[in-house]
Amino acid sequence: MSSHPQPDRIDIDGLLADPATEIVVCCGSGGVGKTTTAAALALRAAERGRTVCVLTIDPARRLAQSLGLLELDNTPRPVVGIDDSAGGSLDAMMLDMKTTFDEVVEAHASPEKAAEILANPFYVALSSSFAGTQEYMAMEKLGQLHAQGRWDLIVVDTPPSRSALDFLDAPERLSSLLDGRFIKLLLAPARGPAKLLSAGFGIVTSALNKVLGAQVLTDMQTFIAAFDTLFGGFRQRAEATFSLLQARGTAFLVIAAPEPAAMREAAYFVERLAADDMPLAGLVVNRTHDENAAGVSAADAESASPRLAGGNAAQRRTAELLDVHAERMRLAERENRLRERFTAAHRNVEVVPVPALDTDVHDLDGLRSIGGFLGGPGAG
C-alpha cells in the first residue's frame, strides 16, 4: 500500500476544454509514449469541440498510423473519422526540418536572394543536418501555426531524451552564432572595407582552406553574406516563440514511464521547465499497473501458489496464474514506489497515471481509450 498521500490528479479535460489553453507541449525521454499521448490529447480535445492541430517532431511514423493517415508531412492534414458532432476538427503534421527552413527563406527574402540561398551547398548541409537546426525549426513551425490562427489548440510532440528541451535554448544559441567572432570574420570580406582584410584574417582563411577546402569556405562566405539580412528576423521570431511558450495559454506535460531512468529524466524536465518559467501542467505516467486491481496481494498469491502447484491440472494452472499475478503485483509495487519518490521530491507537480494496455495503440479507438484514462475516472 502507498505510504505517502497521492498527488493531486491533473484535470486533463479541464485543461483541454479551457479556451485559454492554446498550446500543449508533450516532452519526456524516448520510448515513454509521448507521440501516443500527444495524439490522444489532440483527438480528445477535437471530439470535445476544439479546433486542433497536432505537430510531431519525432521521426517515428506511429502518429500517422494511429491517426489513420498514410503519411505525415510538413503540411497539416485533416484526420478523417473523428466525432465532429461537438464542432471540433483535427489536423496532423510532422515537422520537415529542411522544408520549414526553405519556407522561412522564401517568405523573408526576395525571390532572387532566396534562390541564391537555397542553391548554396553550405545552406543545403545546414538546413538538413546541422546540430540544433531541428529544434530551431520546430520553434519556427510552432510560431507559424500559432500565427495562422486556424486552430484554437496546438498539441506538440517533441523529440526523445533531453534534446526535447533543446528548443528552449534555440534563441540563445542563434544569438551566440550570430554574434560569434567566427561569423564576423567570415562576413568581413563581404561586408566591406578592404582594411578588414587584415593579415590576421588572411592567416585564418589560409588555415580554413586547408581544413575545409577553398570551395567549402567560399560556399560558407557566400551563404552568410546572402543570409545576413535574414538573421535579425530569425532571432526575433525565435524570441517571440520562446515568450509564447512561457505564456499562460501554454501548458507543458512531462511524459514518463514508471521506470527508474524515465522517472529521473522526468524530474530533470520538471526542474528545467521551472528554471525557465515554463508553465508546467503536470506529469503523465504511462503504462502503469495497479497493485490493488484484483484484490489479491502479491504476498497472498505467493503463499497460495506452492500449495496448488502439486495438485491436479486445474490447480497447477491456477498456481501458474497466481505466479503471474504475484509478479505483476510486485511490478506495480515497484512502480508505485518510484511515483512516491518523485512526488516526495516534487510535491507541487500534479500526476495522472495511464494504465498499460493489452495491445499497442494503432487506431483512433485506441487513442480514445488512452484519452479516456487521461480524462480521469468516469470520463467519457
FENQUITA-V693607 format. One record per backbone hydrogen bond with DSSP energy under -1.0 kcal/mol. CO is the residue of the C=O (numbers start at 1). NH is the residue of the N-H. E is the energy in kcal/mol with one decimal. If there is no record, write none. Layout:
# FENQUITA-V693607
co->[CO CO]
nh->[NH NH]
e->[E E]
This chain:
# FENQUITA-V693607
co->[8 10 11 12 13 14 18 22 23 24 25 26 27 33 34 35 36 37 38 39 40 41 42 43 45 46 50 51 51 52 53 54 55 56 61 62 63 64 65 73 77 84 89 90 91 92 93 96 97 98 99 100 101 102 103 104 110 111 112 113 114 115 117 120 121 122 123 125 126 130 132 133 134 135 136 137 138 139 140 141 142 143 144 153 154 155 156 157 161 162 163 165 166 169 170 171 172 173 174 175 180 181 182 183 184 187 188 193 194 196 198 199 200 201 202 203 204 205 206 207 208 209 213 214 215 216 217 218 219 220 221 222 223 224 227 230 231 232 233 234 235 236 237 238 239 240 241 242 247 249 249 251 252 252 253 254 256 257 259 260 261 262 263 264 265 266 267 268 269 270 271 272 273 274 279 282 283 284 285 288 290 297 298 299 300 301 304 305 308 312 313 314 315 316 317 318 319 320 321 322 323 324 325 326 327 328 329 330 331 332 333 334 335 336 337 338 339 340 341 342 346 350 352 354 363 364 365 366 367 368 369 370 371 376]
nh->[351 12 15 16 17 18 21 154 251 156 253 158 255 37 38 39 40 41 42 43 44 45 46 47 50 49 89 152 153 91 155 93 157 95 65 66 67 69 68 94 92 87 52 79 54 77 56 100 101 102 103 104 105 106 107 108 114 115 116 117 118 119 120 124 125 126 127 129 130 133 136 137 138 139 140 141 142 143 144 145 146 147 148 53 24 55 26 57 164 165 166 168 169 173 174 175 176 177 178 179 184 185 186 187 188 191 192 196 197 198 202 203 204 205 206 207 208 209 210 211 212 213 217 218 219 220 221 222 223 224 225 226 227 228 230 234 235 236 237 238 239 240 241 242 243 244 245 246 250 22 23 25 281 282 27 284 286 259 263 264 265 266 267 268 269 270 271 272 273 274 275 276 278 277 252 254 352 256 354 356 293 301 302 303 304 305 308 309 311 316 317 318 319 320 321 322 323 324 325 326 327 328 329 330 331 332 333 334 335 336 337 338 339 340 341 342 343 344 345 346 349 283 285 288 367 368 369 370 371 372 373 374 375 379]
e->[-2.3 -1.6 -2.3 -2.8 -2.2 -1.3 -2.0 -2.5 -2.3 -3.1 -3.0 -1.1 -3.4 -2.4 -3.0 -2.3 -2.6 -2.7 -2.4 -2.6 -2.5 -2.5 -2.4 -2.5 -2.5 -1.6 -1.7 -1.6 -1.6 -2.4 -2.6 -2.1 -3.2 -2.7 -1.9 -2.7 -1.7 -2.8 -1.5 -2.4 -2.3 -2.0 -2.7 -2.9 -2.5 -2.6 -2.3 -2.5 -2.1 -2.9 -2.5 -2.1 -2.3 -2.6 -2.0 -1.6 -3.3 -2.2 -1.9 -2.4 -3.0 -1.5 -1.3 -2.2 -1.9 -2.6 -3.2 -2.2 -1.2 -2.2 -2.3 -3.0 -2.0 -1.6 -2.1 -2.9 -2.5 -2.6 -2.5 -2.8 -2.4 -2.2 -1.7 -1.9 -2.5 -3.0 -3.2 -1.1 -2.0 -2.2 -1.6 -1.7 -1.4 -2.7 -2.7 -2.5 -2.4 -2.3 -2.7 -2.3 -1.8 -2.5 -2.3 -2.2 -1.2 -2.4 -1.4 -1.7 -1.9 -2.6 -2.1 -2.1 -2.1 -3.1 -2.4 -2.3 -2.7 -2.5 -1.5 -1.9 -3.7 -1.2 -2.0 -2.4 -2.7 -2.4 -2.6 -2.7 -2.7 -2.8 -2.3 -2.1 -2.7 -1.3 -2.0 -2.0 -2.3 -2.4 -2.4 -2.3 -2.4 -2.0 -2.4 -2.3 -2.0 -1.9 -2.2 -1.1 -1.8 -3.1 -2.2 -2.5 -3.2 -1.1 -2.4 -2.9 -3.1 -2.7 -2.6 -2.1 -2.3 -2.2 -2.1 -2.0 -2.7 -2.6 -2.3 -2.7 -2.8 -1.9 -2.1 -1.5 -2.9 -1.4 -2.8 -2.3 -2.4 -2.6 -3.0 -2.4 -1.4 -2.2 -2.7 -1.8 -2.2 -2.2 -1.1 -1.6 -1.9 -2.5 -2.3 -2.1 -2.5 -2.2 -2.3 -2.4 -2.1 -2.2 -2.7 -2.8 -2.2 -2.3 -2.6 -2.3 -2.1 -2.3 -2.3 -2.3 -2.5 -2.5 -2.1 -2.0 -2.3 -2.4 -2.3 -2.2 -2.7 -2.6 -1.6 -1.8 -1.7 -2.9 -2.2 -2.1 -1.9 -2.5 -1.9 -2.0 -2.7 -2.2 -1.8 -2.4 -2.5 -2.4]
